């Protein structure tokens, strides 16, 4: 017997104990998601969640980016709650919008999962998606739901530039300084703590909850992207795959050399404390650890906005020097996150 209708207005896990997405069915789940997203209108959204497609009035250039996260490749249910996984997926996608100097106005989400997935798991993921999107000032515009062998989330973020010029990767120029919008290495520290711990209730996790939280749900101030664009940033990207990876990408795109002073890279005391207990190097976390989703930008020296930390400089490329150096030495074999 189909069980969709009796759960169509439920929005919390207490109403769905023991119910799977297969029990509920696609129509009932979509009804739950649409109801949770709400139907309020805004100056940007002409038609929102619940129709065949969303209609967005950009009023100018529109920024779009998409990211996919896969169970046991990008997240683990024994390390993060479903809500945290949903929040994290939105932050990851929205950081790309901020890196162009835009604000996130909405997201479209695709959720794939096995039919045996508890319905509460999926609705809690959706709760996290909604919470993170609303914190950014955006709305969930719609999405898709499909059966798969494992849980996969794809978040497509839509951004508005509000008259600003998009900040591309190609604009860094000799004489610029490099700056980041916030501390690095926290997510890598959290991952290291979780990897070393026996389970999520381990003493190590409790003692280093701040960095664990940074891994589970990164909390960069993505409004820094708009601030950077207004300040005249020449190039910008988000630190998703590790600082050295983003530096290599920017250096190649802008055809410049980039030099970083590792001692100037901001990090939290909690990151340094975790490194000391685990016998790790927080410099290495700051350079190679991804998923902080802070922003990296190149500015004219006088244009660095308040709240940003200068960590290096930009120069003309030379044939005898690698395009990225750290503390005067080639970045060499330092690597960040690799998708393949």
C-alpha positions as CSV (number, residue, x, y, z in Angstrom):
1,X,0.0,0.0,0.0
2,X,1.3,3.5,-0.9
3,X,2.1,5.4,2.3
4,X,2.8,8.8,0.8
5,X,-0.3,10.8,1.7
6,X,-0.2,10.2,5.4
7,X,3.3,11.7,5.6
8,X,2.8,14.5,3.1
9,X,2.7,17.2,5.8
10,X,5.3,15.6,8.1
11,X,8.5,17.6,8.4
12,X,10.4,16.0,11.3
13,X,11.9,12.6,11.9
14,X,9.5,11.7,14.7
15,X,6.7,11.3,12.2
16,X,8.8,9.0,9.9
17,X,10.5,6.5,12.2
18,X,11.1,3.3,10.1
19,X,9.8,4.9,6.9
20,X,12.1,4.8,3.9
21,X,12.1,7.0,0.8
22,X,10.7,3.9,-1.1
23,X,7.7,3.8,1.3
24,X,7.0,7.5,1.0
25,X,7.5,7.8,-2.8
26,X,8.8,10.7,-4.9
27,X,5.6,12.7,-5.0
28,X,5.2,12.8,-1.2
29,X,8.9,13.7,-0.7
30,X,8.8,16.5,-3.2
31,X,5.6,17.8,-1.5
32,X,7.6,17.8,1.8
33,X,10.5,19.7,0.2
34,X,8.3,22.2,-1.5
35,X,6.3,22.9,1.6
36,X,9.5,23.3,3.6
37,X,11.0,25.7,1.0
38,X,8.0,28.0,1.2
39,X,6.2,30.0,-1.5
40,X,7.2,33.5,-0.6
41,X,8.2,35.7,-3.5
42,X,11.1,38.1,-3.8
43,X,12.3,40.7,-6.3
44,X,14.5,38.1,-7.9
45,X,12.3,35.0,-7.9
46,X,9.3,35.0,-10.3
47,X,8.5,31.3,-9.9
48,X,10.1,29.3,-7.1
49,X,10.0,25.7,-5.9
50,X,7.1,23.5,-6.8
51,X,6.7,24.1,-10.6
52,X,8.5,22.4,-13.5
53,X,11.3,24.9,-13.4
54,X,12.2,28.0,-11.4
55,X,12.0,31.5,-13.1
56,X,14.6,34.0,-12.0
57,X,14.7,37.6,-13.0
58,X,18.5,38.4,-12.9
59,X,18.3,42.0,-14.1
60,X,21.8,41.5,-15.3
61,X,24.6,38.9,-15.6
62,X,23.8,35.8,-13.6
63,X,26.4,33.6,-11.9
64,X,25.9,29.8,-11.9
65,X,28.0,27.1,-10.3
66,X,27.3,23.4,-9.5
67,X,29.0,21.0,-7.1
68,X,28.4,17.3,-6.4
69,X,29.2,15.4,-3.2
70,X,29.2,11.6,-2.9
71,X,28.7,9.5,0.1
72,X,31.9,8.0,1.5
73,X,33.9,10.1,-1.0
74,X,33.1,13.6,0.3
75,X,31.1,12.8,3.4
76,X,30.4,10.0,5.9
77,X,27.2,9.5,7.9
78,X,29.2,8.3,10.9
79,X,31.0,11.6,10.9
80,X,28.3,14.1,10.1
81,X,24.5,14.4,10.6
82,X,22.3,14.5,7.5
83,X,21.6,18.2,8.3
84,X,25.3,19.0,8.4
85,X,25.8,17.2,5.1
86,X,23.1,19.3,3.5
87,X,24.5,22.5,4.9
88,X,28.0,21.7,3.8
89,X,27.0,20.9,0.3
90,X,25.4,24.4,0.0
91,X,28.4,26.2,1.4
92,X,30.7,24.4,-1.1
93,X,28.6,25.4,-4.1
94,X,27.8,29.0,-2.9
95,X,31.5,29.7,-2.3
96,X,32.0,29.6,-6.0
97,X,29.4,32.3,-6.4
98,X,31.2,34.4,-3.8
99,X,34.5,33.9,-5.6
100,X,33.0,35.7,-8.6
101,X,32.0,38.7,-6.5
102,X,28.3,37.8,-6.4
103,X,25.7,37.0,-3.8
104,X,23.8,33.8,-3.7
105,X,20.1,34.2,-4.4
106,X,19.0,30.6,-4.8
107,X,20.0,27.0,-5.2
108,X,18.6,24.0,-7.1
109,X,19.3,20.6,-5.5
110,X,19.4,17.1,-6.9
111,X,19.3,14.3,-4.3
112,X,20.0,10.7,-5.3
113,X,19.7,7.9,-2.8
114,X,18.9,4.2,-2.4
115,X,15.2,3.4,-2.0
116,X,16.0,1.9,1.5
117,X,17.3,5.3,2.7
118,X,15.3,6.4,5.8
119,X,12.9,9.2,4.8
120,X,14.1,11.1,7.9
121,X,17.6,11.1,6.5
122,X,16.5,12.8,3.3
123,X,14.3,15.4,5.0
124,X,17.1,16.2,7.5
125,X,19.5,16.8,4.5
126,X,16.8,19.1,3.1
127,X,16.6,20.9,6.4
128,X,20.3,21.6,6.2
129,X,20.1,22.7,2.6
130,X,17.3,25.2,3.6
131,X,19.1,26.5,6.7
132,X,22.4,27.2,4.8
133,X,20.6,28.7,1.8
134,X,18.6,31.0,4.0
135,X,21.7,32.1,6.0
136,X,23.2,33.2,2.7
137,X,20.0,35.2,1.9
138,X,18.9,32.8,-0.8
139,X,16.0,30.4,-1.5
140,X,15.8,26.8,-2.5
141,X,14.3,27.1,-6.0
142,X,13.6,23.4,-6.7
143,X,15.4,20.3,-7.7
144,X,15.2,16.6,-8.4
145,X,15.0,13.3,-6.6
146,X,16.2,10.0,-8.0
147,X,17.1,6.5,-6.9
148,X,20.8,5.5,-6.8
149,X,23.2,3.1,-5.2
150,X,24.5,5.7,-2.7
151,X,23.6,9.2,-1.5
152,X,24.7,11.9,-3.9
153,X,23.9,15.6,-3.6
154,X,24.3,18.1,-6.4
155,X,23.8,21.7,-5.5
156,X,23.6,24.3,-8.3
157,X,23.9,27.8,-6.9
158,X,22.6,31.0,-8.7
159,X,24.1,34.4,-7.9
160,X,23.5,38.0,-8.8
161,X,26.3,40.6,-9.3
162,X,24.1,43.6,-8.7
163,X,26.0,45.7,-11.2
164,X,29.5,44.6,-10.1
165,X,32.0,43.3,-12.6
166,X,32.7,39.5,-12.1
167,X,36.1,38.8,-10.7
168,X,37.8,36.1,-12.8
169,X,40.9,34.0,-12.2
170,X,42.7,35.6,-15.0
171,X,43.2,39.2,-13.6
172,X,46.1,38.9,-11.1
173,X,49.0,41.2,-12.2
174,X,52.6,41.8,-11.1
175,X,52.7,44.2,-8.1
176,X,49.4,42.8,-6.6
177,X,49.3,41.3,-3.1
178,X,47.6,38.0,-2.3
179,X,45.1,37.9,0.5
180,X,42.7,35.4,2.1
181,X,39.3,36.2,3.7
182,X,39.7,34.0,6.7
183,X,41.7,31.3,8.5
184,X,42.8,28.1,6.7
185,X,43.5,24.6,7.8
186,X,40.5,24.2,10.2
187,X,38.7,21.7,8.0
188,X,41.8,19.7,7.4
189,X,42.4,19.6,11.2
190,X,38.8,18.5,11.8
191,X,39.2,15.7,9.2
192,X,42.5,14.6,10.9
193,X,40.7,14.5,14.3
194,X,37.8,12.4,13.0
195,X,40.2,10.1,11.2
196,X,42.2,9.6,14.4
197,X,39.2,9.2,16.7
198,X,37.5,5.9,17.4
199,X,34.0,7.3,16.9
200,X,32.1,10.6,16.9
201,X,31.8,10.4,20.7
202,X,35.6,10.0,21.1
203,X,37.4,12.2,23.6
204,X,39.5,13.5,20.8
205,X,36.4,14.8,19.0
206,X,35.0,16.4,22.1
207,X,38.4,18.1,22.9
208,X,38.7,19.5,19.4
209,X,35.1,20.1,18.5
210,X,35.8,23.5,17.0
211,X,37.9,22.1,14.2
212,X,35.6,19.1,13.8
213,X,32.7,21.6,13.3
214,X,34.8,23.5,10.7
215,X,35.1,20.2,8.8
216,X,31.4,19.2,9.2
217,X,30.0,22.6,8.2
218,X,32.6,25.2,7.1
219,X,31.5,28.7,8.0
220,X,33.3,31.2,5.8
221,X,31.9,34.7,5.5
222,X,30.9,34.6,1.8
223,X,29.9,38.2,1.8
224,X,33.6,38.9,1.6
225,X,33.4,38.1,-2.1
226,X,31.1,41.0,-2.7
227,X,33.3,43.2,-0.5
228,X,36.4,42.2,-2.6
229,X,34.6,42.9,-5.9
230,X,33.6,46.3,-4.6
231,X,37.2,47.0,-3.6
232,X,38.5,46.2,-7.1
233,X,39.9,42.7,-6.7
234,X,41.8,41.7,-9.8
235,X,41.4,37.9,-9.4
236,X,39.6,35.6,-6.9
237,X,38.8,32.0,-6.1
238,X,37.6,30.0,-3.2
239,X,39.9,27.7,-1.2
240,X,38.2,24.4,-1.8
241,X,41.0,22.1,-2.9
242,X,43.8,23.5,-0.7
243,X,45.6,26.8,-1.0
244,X,48.5,25.5,-3.1
245,X,46.0,24.0,-5.6
246,X,44.2,27.4,-5.9
247,X,47.5,29.2,-6.2
248,X,48.6,27.0,-9.0
249,X,45.3,27.5,-10.8
250,X,45.4,31.3,-10.4
251,X,49.1,31.5,-11.5
252,X,48.4,29.5,-14.6
253,X,45.2,31.4,-15.5
254,X,46.8,34.9,-14.9
255,X,50.2,33.9,-16.3
256,X,52.0,35.2,-13.2
257,X,54.2,34.0,-10.4
258,X,52.8,33.8,-6.9
259,X,54.7,33.8,-3.6
260,X,53.3,33.1,-0.2
261,X,54.7,33.6,3.3
262,X,53.3,30.6,5.2
263,X,53.7,32.4,8.6
264,X,51.2,35.0,7.4
265,X,48.5,32.5,6.6
266,X,45.8,33.0,9.3
267,X,44.6,30.0,11.3
268,X,42.7,29.5,14.5
269,X,44.2,28.6,17.8
270,X,42.1,25.5,17.7
271,X,43.8,24.3,14.5
272,X,47.3,24.8,16.1
273,X,46.2,23.0,19.2
274,X,44.9,20.0,17.2
275,X,48.2,19.9,15.3
276,X,50.2,19.8,18.5
277,X,48.1,16.9,20.0
278,X,48.1,14.8,16.8
279,X,51.8,15.5,16.0
280,X,50.8,17.2,12.7
281,X,52.0,20.4,11.0
282,X,49.4,23.1,10.9
283,X,51.4,24.9,8.2
284,X,50.8,21.9,6.0
285,X,47.1,21.9,6.8
286,X,46.9,25.6,5.9
287,X,48.7,25.1,2.6
288,X,47.2,21.8,1.4
289,X,44.0,21.3,3.4
290,X,40.8,21.9,1.4
291,X,37.2,22.6,2.2
292,X,37.7,25.8,4.3
293,X,36.0,27.7,1.4
294,X,37.6,31.0,2.4
295,X,38.4,33.2,-0.5
296,X,41.8,33.9,-2.1
297,X,42.2,37.1,-4.1
298,X,44.7,39.4,-5.7
299,X,44.5,43.1,-5.0
300,X,46.4,46.3,-5.6
301,X,48.2,46.8,-2.3
302,X,46.1,49.8,-1.3
303,X,42.8,48.0,-2.1
304,X,42.8,45.1,0.4
305,X,39.5,45.2,2.3
306,X,39.2,45.2,6.1
307,X,39.1,41.6,7.4
308,X,41.3,40.2,4.7
309,X,44.9,39.0,5.5
310,X,47.8,39.6,3.1
311,X,49.8,36.4,2.7
312,X,51.9,37.0,-0.4
313,X,52.5,38.8,-3.6
314,X,52.3,38.6,-7.4
315,X,55.2,39.0,-9.8
316,X,56.1,38.5,-13.4
317,X,56.8,34.9,-14.4
318,X,60.4,33.8,-15.1
319,X,61.7,30.8,-16.9
320,X,63.9,29.7,-14.0
321,X,61.3,29.9,-11.2
322,X,58.2,27.8,-10.5
323,X,55.0,29.7,-10.7
324,X,54.1,29.1,-7.0
325,X,56.6,29.4,-4.2
326,X,56.2,29.1,-0.4
327,X,58.7,30.9,1.9
328,X,61.0,31.4,-1.1
329,X,61.0,27.7,-2.0
330,X,59.1,26.1,-4.9
331,X,55.8,24.6,-3.9
332,X,57.1,21.5,-5.5
333,X,55.2,18.4,-4.6
334,X,52.7,20.0,-2.3
335,X,49.3,18.9,-3.4
336,X,45.8,19.6,-2.2
337,X,42.6,17.6,-2.9
338,X,42.6,15.5,-6.0
339,X,39.2,14.4,-7.5
340,X,40.8,11.5,-9.4
